[in-house]
Amino acid sequence: MSSPFSSLLLGEDLSLVIAESAYFIAALEKWPIVAGHVLIISKQTEDDLFDLDDASLASMLLFAKPIAKAMKKLFPCKKVGIAVLGLETRHAHVHLVPLNSPEDLNFTRAKLTPDPKALITFAEELKALCLIKHSAL
């Protein structure tokens, strides 16, 4: 199955990557619904998140947890929400979104078009926070 995440999964576009494991990759969304929107992408090419085996599904949340905690430090928000859609992108992934109101999870509104250099800076800052978090474990 061809994936819109192929360039990330093949290591061709790593500028927005925050964290990576043998099974998942986390990257800032290029067209976020709010600033700090992160994608957690399975390296398995499953169409639906719930087609992942149980261990992979559980591992995805454990992989996302330190990233969400780092997001909360970098992007002012009340909580970091998680969403699963998969209607446009046919590849198992979840969205981590900094939340201040329920409207922040509205995927039907216009996407932001952040400056690419600012996105790379945010990715580097978030990656540094995640590395600090992982080294403390």
C-alpha positions in Angstrom: 0.0 0.0 0.0 1.4 3.4 -1.0 1.3 5.9 1.9 1.4 9.7 2.1 3.9 9.1 4.9 6.3 7.3 2.6 8.9 10.1 2.6 9.0 10.1 6.4 9.0 6.3 6.7 11.9 6.0 4.2 13.9 8.7 6.0 13.8 11.1 3.1 12.1 14.0 5.0 13.3 14.1 8.6 13.1 17.9 9.2 9.9 17.7 11.2 10.6 14.3 13.0 10.5 14.5 16.8 11.1 10.9 17.8 11.4 7.5 16.2 11.4 3.9 17.3 11.5 0.6 15.5 7.7 0.8 15.1 6.7 4.4 15.1 7.7 7.9 14.0 6.5 11.2 15.4 6.5 14.4 13.4 5.0 17.8 13.4 2.0 18.1 11.1 2.9 20.4 8.1 -0.6 21.7 7.9 -1.7 21.7 11.6 -5.2 22.4 12.9 -3.5 24.2 15.9 0.1 25.1 16.5 2.0 22.0 17.9 -0.1 19.4 16.1 1.9 16.1 16.0 1.4 12.9 14.1 2.3 9.5 15.6 2.7 7.2 12.6 2.9 3.4 12.6 5.7 2.0 10.5 3.3 -0.9 9.7 1.4 -0.2 6.5 -2.1 -0.8 7.9 -5.0 1.2 6.7 -6.8 1.3 10.0 -5.4 1.9 13.4 -7.4 -0.9 14.8 -5.9 -3.4 12.3 -2.7 -3.1 14.2 -1.9 -6.0 16.5 -2.7 -5.5 20.2 0.9 -5.1 21.3 1.5 -2.4 18.5 -1.6 -0.5 19.4 -0.6 -0.4 23.1 3.0 0.5 22.2 1.8 3.4 20.1 0.2 5.1 23.2 3.3 4.4 25.3 5.4 6.0 22.5 3.1 9.0 22.4 3.1 9.7 26.1 6.5 11.4 26.5 5.8 13.4 23.3 2.5 14.6 24.7 4.2 15.7 27.9 6.8 17.6 26.0 4.2 19.2 23.8 2.4 20.5 26.9 5.6 22.2 28.0 6.3 23.8 24.6 2.8 24.8 23.5 0.6 26.6 26.0 -2.5 24.3 26.4 -4.8 22.8 29.0 -4.4 19.3 27.7 -3.0 17.3 24.8 -5.8 15.6 23.0 -5.6 12.5 20.8 -7.7 11.9 17.7 -8.0 9.0 15.2 -9.6 9.8 11.8 -8.0 8.1 8.9 -10.6 9.1 6.4 -8.2 11.1 4.1 -5.0 9.4 5.0 -5.1 5.6 4.6 -2.3 4.7 7.0 -2.5 3.9 10.7 -1.7 7.1 12.7 -3.0 9.3 15.5 -3.0 13.0 16.0 -1.8 14.6 19.2 -3.2 18.1 19.4 -2.6 20.9 22.1 -6.1 21.7 23.4 -7.5 24.8 25.0 -11.1 24.2 23.9 -13.1 21.5 22.1 -12.9 23.6 18.9 -9.2 22.8 18.8 -10.1 19.3 17.6 -12.2 20.6 14.7 -10.6 18.9 11.7 -13.1 20.6 9.3 -11.8 24.1 9.8 -9.1 25.6 7.6 -5.6 24.3 8.4 -2.8 26.6 9.5 0.0 27.4 7.1 3.0 27.9 9.4 6.3 29.2 8.2 8.4 26.1 7.3 11.4 27.5 9.2 9.3 28.0 12.3 8.0 24.4 12.1 11.6 23.1 11.9 12.5 25.2 15.0 9.5 23.8 16.9 10.4 20.3 15.8 14.0 20.8 17.1 12.7 22.2 20.4 10.2 19.4 20.9 12.8 16.8 20.0 15.2 18.2 22.6 12.4 18.0 25.3 11.6 14.4 24.3 15.3 13.5 24.5 15.5 15.0 28.0 12.3 13.1 29.0 13.7 9.7 27.6 17.1 10.1 29.2 15.4 10.6 32.6 13.7 7.1 32.4 
